[in-house]
Amino acid sequence: QVQLVESGGGLVQAGGSLRLSCVASGRTFSDYDMGWFRQAPGKEREFVAAISWNVGRTLFADSVKGRFTISRDNAKNTVLLQMNSLKPADTAVYYCAADRVGWALTPHAGEYDYWGQGTQVTVSS
């Protein structure tokens, strides 16, 4: 089992920044690629970003490219999502997820094995 706990959400004005953090416990953190997803009210959960176990690869949704960055510190069992130039459309609950290391990063939620409880991000206009 891997337990994931997100933090860092909140209310921010459009154009502002937030940094989300996800701390993992349980199994070996570096055995997992890590992803961030989000879900807005009435919408399906959507992929935001992912990072490989060795920090060698990253993947971003088109909607956040150039605004969001993802990083991880395997020594601290932590993955970060830095969100800049936030827009009201970024308002959602953000989830951290862990995917057992495979051949490639995946944007598909069904392929992730463990999930956090989520943290709310609200961007006001």
Phi, psi and chi 1 to 4 in degrees:
 res  aa     phi    psi   chi1   chi2   chi3   chi4
   1 GLN       -  145.2  -70.9  -74.6  -19.3      -
   2 VAL  -123.8  127.2  174.8      -      -      -
   3 GLN  -102.1  133.7  -67.4   78.1   42.5      -
   4 LEU  -124.2  131.5  -57.6  171.7      -      -
   5 VAL  -128.7  118.1  178.8      -      -      -
   6 GLU   -92.4  154.3  -55.3   95.5  -25.6      -
   7 SER  -155.2  168.6   62.6      -      -      -
   8 GLY   104.8   -4.9      -      -      -      -
   9 GLY   -70.3  171.9      -      -      -      -
  10 GLY   164.9 -166.2      -      -      -      -
  11 LEU  -104.6  130.3  173.8   63.5      -      -
  12 VAL  -143.1  151.6   63.9      -      -      -
  13 GLN   -79.5  155.4  -71.6 -171.9  -27.3      -
  14 ALA   -54.6  137.5      -      -      -      -
  15 GLY    91.3  -10.6      -      -      -      -
  16 GLY   -84.4 -173.6      -      -      -      -
  17 SER  -132.2  153.3  -61.8      -      -      -
  18 LEU  -144.2  152.7  -78.5  175.2      -      -
  19 ARG  -123.6  119.5 -172.3  176.6   73.4  169.2
  20 LEU   -93.8  144.0  -55.8 -175.9      -      -
  21 SER  -125.0  145.0  176.6      -      -      -
  22 CYS  -134.1  121.2  173.1      -      -      -
  23 VAL  -107.6  131.3  178.3      -      -      -
  24 ALA  -107.3  149.2      -      -      -      -
  25 SER  -143.9  162.0   60.6      -      -      -
  26 GLY   112.7 -109.3      -      -      -      -
  27 ARG   -84.0  176.6  -63.4 -168.1  175.4  179.1
  28 THR   -63.5  117.3  -55.3      -      -      -
  29 PHE   -58.9  -38.5 -174.6   59.4      -      -
  30 SER   -75.5    1.1   57.1      -      -      -
  31 ASP   -83.9   -1.2  -75.9  -14.2      -      -
  32 TYR  -128.9  135.9  -65.5   86.3      -      -
  33 ASP   -75.4  150.0  -64.4  -29.3      -      -
  34 MET  -121.7  144.1  -61.4  -61.5  -64.1      -
  35 GLY  -135.0  160.5      -      -      -      -
  36 TRP  -120.4  135.9  -74.4   95.4      -      -
  37 PHE  -128.0  167.4  -69.9   76.0      -      -
  38 ARG  -145.3  154.8   66.0 -172.3 -177.8 -173.2
  39 GLN  -141.1  118.5 -172.5  167.4   17.6      -
  40 ALA   -91.8  157.3      -      -      -      -
  41 PRO   -55.2  130.4  -25.8   35.0      -      -
  42 GLY    77.1    4.7      -      -      -      -
  43 LYS  -121.5  162.2  -64.7 -172.7  176.9 -179.0
  44 GLU   -76.9  157.3  -66.5 -172.7   -5.8      -
  45 ARG   -65.5  136.0 -168.7  168.3  -63.3 -170.0
  46 GLU  -128.3  150.9   64.5  172.2   -2.5      -
  47 PHE   -71.2  142.0  171.6   74.6      -      -
  48 VAL  -116.3  -55.9  175.3      -      -      -
  49 ALA  -162.3  158.7      -      -      -      -
  50 ALA  -147.2  156.4      -      -      -      -
  51 ILE  -140.7  140.5 -172.8  166.8      -      -
  52 SER   -75.7  165.0   62.5      -      -      -
  53 TRP   -59.2  -32.9   68.0  -85.0      -      -
  54 ASN  -102.1   12.9   61.5   -5.0      -      -
  55 VAL    66.6   10.7 -160.8      -      -      -
  56 GLY   -80.2  -22.2      -      -      -      -
  57 ARG  -133.0  146.2  -67.9  167.2  -72.0  150.3
  58 THR  -134.6  159.3   57.3      -      -      -
  59 LEU  -144.5  136.8 -177.4   67.3      -      -
  60 PHE  -132.3  147.4  -67.0   92.3      -      -
  61 ALA   -68.9  147.2      -      -      -      -
  62 ASP   -57.5  -33.2  -72.1  -16.5      -      -
  63 SER   -68.9  -16.2   58.6      -      -      -
  64 VAL  -119.6   -3.5  -54.3      -      -      -
  65 LYS   -57.6  134.7  -80.0 -178.5 -178.3  176.2
  66 GLY    84.3  -11.7      -      -      -      -
  67 ARG  -114.1  -35.2  -59.6 -171.3  -62.5  121.8
  68 PHE  -109.1  146.4  -69.1   11.6      -      -
  69 THR  -129.6  152.4   58.1      -      -      -
  70 ILE  -123.9  141.8 -173.0  170.7      -      -
  71 SER  -148.1  166.2   60.4      -      -      -
  72 ARG  -148.6  154.0   67.6 -172.6  -70.8  167.0
  73 ASP  -128.4  102.9 -175.6  -22.9      -      -
  74 ASN   -67.2  -26.3  -72.8  -17.8      -      -
  75 ALA   -69.4  -25.9      -      -      -      -
  76 LYS  -107.9    4.8  -63.9 -178.0  179.2  179.4
  77 ASN    53.5   42.2  -71.4    0.3      -      -
  78 THR  -129.4  140.2  -60.3      -      -      -
  79 VAL  -124.2  137.6   59.0      -      -      -
  80 LEU  -117.2  147.4  -57.8  175.0      -      -
  81 LEU  -125.9  108.3 -176.2   69.3      -      -
  82 GLN   -90.7  121.4  178.2   66.0   43.6      -
  83 MET  -116.7  116.5  -54.3 -174.4  -65.2      -
  84 ASN  -116.3  164.3  -61.1  -33.5      -      -
  85 SER    49.2   48.4  -57.5      -      -      -
  86 LEU   -65.6  147.1  -77.0  161.8      -      -
  87 LYS  -121.9  157.0  -54.9  173.4 -178.2  179.4
  88 PRO   -54.7  -31.0  -30.2   37.3      -      -
  89 ALA   -67.1  -13.3      -      -      -      -
  90 ASP   -83.1   -5.4  -64.8  -43.3      -      -
  91 THR   -62.1  125.0  -64.8      -      -      -
  92 ALA  -179.0  170.9      -      -      -      -
  93 VAL   -88.1  129.1  176.8      -      -      -
  94 TYR  -103.7  131.8  -77.7   70.6      -      -
  95 TYR  -118.4  140.2  -62.7   90.0      -      -
  96 CYS   -94.9  143.5  172.5      -      -      -
  97 ALA  -143.9  152.8      -      -      -      -
  98 ALA  -121.5  133.6      -      -      -      -
  99 ASP  -123.8  121.3  174.1   30.2      -      -
 100 ARG   -50.8  131.6 -174.6   80.6  179.1  175.3
 101 VAL   -52.9  129.2  172.4      -      -      -
 102 GLY  -131.3 -154.2      -      -      -      -
 103 TRP   -77.0  -30.0  -68.4  105.9      -      -
 104 ALA  -153.6  156.3      -      -      -      -
 105 LEU   -64.8  146.8  -65.9  175.6      -      -
 106 THR  -127.9  141.0  176.5      -      -      -
 107 PRO   -93.0    5.5   34.1  -34.8      -      -
 108 HIS   -93.7  117.6  -57.7  -63.6      -      -
 109 ALA   -58.0  -35.5      -      -      -      -
 110 GLY   -64.4  -14.7      -      -      -      -
 111 GLU   -93.8   -2.8  -63.0 -172.6   33.7      -
 112 TYR   -89.9  140.8  -74.7   76.7      -      -
 113 ASP   -92.7  -31.8  -56.7  -64.7      -      -
 114 TYR  -135.1  148.6  -58.9  100.8      -      -
 115 TRP  -135.8  148.3  -68.2   83.8      -      -
 116 GLY   -87.0 -178.9      -      -      -      -
 117 GLN   -85.4  -16.3  -67.5  -60.0  -53.7      -
 118 GLY    98.9  155.2      -      -      -      -
 119 THR  -137.6  136.6 -175.2      -      -      -
 120 GLN   -81.9  132.3  175.4   70.8   46.6      -
 121 VAL  -119.9  124.1  170.9      -      -      -
 122 THR  -124.2  124.0  -56.7      -      -      -
 123 VAL  -113.3  118.0 -176.3      -      -      -
 124 SER   -92.3  149.2   63.3      -      -      -
 125 SER   -89.1      -   57.1      -      -      -
